Amino acid sequence: MEINKTIIVTAIAGLISLIACKKDNKTTNPTPPTTYGVISFHLHTNISNNEDSLTPSGLGFPIQDSIFTSVPSHKGYVNIMLDTAQLYISNIVLHNTNGSNVSVSGQYILKYIAAEGPYILGSVPTGNYNSVSFNVGLDASANGMNPSMNMADASQQFPGSGAGTTFNVFNPPATFTSSAGQAGTIAPMWSGSWNSTTGYYFVNVSGFADTSVNQTGKYQHFSYQLSTATVAINLPAQTTANAGQTSVSVSTSNTMASPAEMHLICDYGQLMKGITSFVPPNNTTANANTATAIRNGVANMFHYEKQ
């Protein structure tokens, strides 16, 4: 009986040892490290279907636009020229085709006329991004920030400069060289002396419109500014119909000098579509009806550029 007990105990010990060895030999597959690439916006300045830029005079191209159906004109269009087309973009969220969302809300973008991009957003996990959400305007913290404060989130590269010169988006330089090598100006994004109560303009647009019914060159200056309340922009998923592609691919080869680009159009025709007159007092956002029309237009002024 003692021999049998010894055999049984030995067998059990061997079985336990074998199970333990199998457990020790079991390997787990480690989670692969997340890889990153740099993504940017490529932002076009348009008036409806017409892309705009600066001419040597400092004005945009004269554009005949038929979108202003409420403005009196016997020609069915209004001649319009921009000299300033600036806005802030913040609270940016990129949407991946795998269902994940990547927030780059700490980044502030100042879009200005004649400079298309790239406007660097930052480093994001590699993958395919098919839509984007953002605010036009600034969050309360940024809106109360003194222009002289040069924080990391306020540093924006000049579009087209690669990893070159940067500037403070809350206190931009008065002049710049565009991505096409053209000289231009950046208008102040506040009125008079800056103070934290009024903060910054979220949108700053100005130019000239022909107010004659036969469009014979009777130009009137207009000037529109919005502040205080941000406007949320939620673009739909990219498709071949609305973007010419289904997503923007970001890989490790995308760097600050060679970022992936999401191409968007900033359509100032849609921004001003609700305007009924460019004649004073309707030519500024001091007029309540004009201010409402401009604010309502912000939500419709962004769409993808077809690739």
C-alpha positions, 0 to 999 in steps of 0.5 A: 500500500505504501508503494502505491501511495508513493506512485500516486503522489509522484504522479500527481506531482509530475502532473502539477509540474507539467501544468506549471511548465505549460503555463510558464511556456505560454506567451502573450502577444504584446500590444503594438506601440501606437505610431504617429504622423502629422496632419494639417488643414489646407484651407482655400479662400473662395467666393462661391465657386471662385477661388480668391487670392491677393493681387499686387494691389492688396485686394482679392480678385474682382469676382462676379458672384450670383449668390447674392440673390437678395441684393438689387442687380439687373445683371444677376450678379454682384462684383465683389473684392475681398481685402481681408478674410480671416477667422479662428479655428479651435476645438478640432476633432478628427474622426477616424474610420475605425470609429475613434476620435482624436482631439487636437483642441489645444491647437488654434488656427488663424486662417488668412487670405491668400495663405492656403496651407499647410496649417499644422494641426499636430501629431495624431495616431496613424490611420484614415480620417474621414471627417472633422469637427471644429469651432469657428472662434476661440474658447473662453480661456484663449479669448481672454489671453493677452496678445503679448502672451506667447504660449506653445498653443498660440504658435502657428507656422506660416503656411508653406514654410515647412518647419520654418518660421512661426508666429503668435496667432493672437498677435500676428505680424502685420505682413506675411509672404503667402504659400505662393510667394505673394506679399500680404497683410494680416489685419488685427483681430481686435478693435482699438486697444485689446482688452480681455472683456471684448477679446478677439474677433472670431471672424474678420472679413472686409472688402468692396461690393459694387452697389450699382444695379447695372454693376458699373463700378460703384464700389462700397466698402463693407466690414464684418466682424463676429466675436463672443460666441463660437460656431460649431462646424461638423462636416460629414464623412468624406465620400467620392461625391463630396471630397473625391476620396473617402478619407485622409491617410496619415502615416509615419512618413507624414512629418512637419515638413510633409504633413498629410492634408485635409483640404477644406474650402472656406466659402465667403460667398456662403458666409455673406449669402444672407446679405440684402444690401451692401449700402450703409448702414447694412455694410457693417455688422453694427447693423443687427440684421447684417450681423445675424445674416453673417453669423448664420452664414458661418455654419454653411461656409465650409466644405471639402475640396474635391481631390 
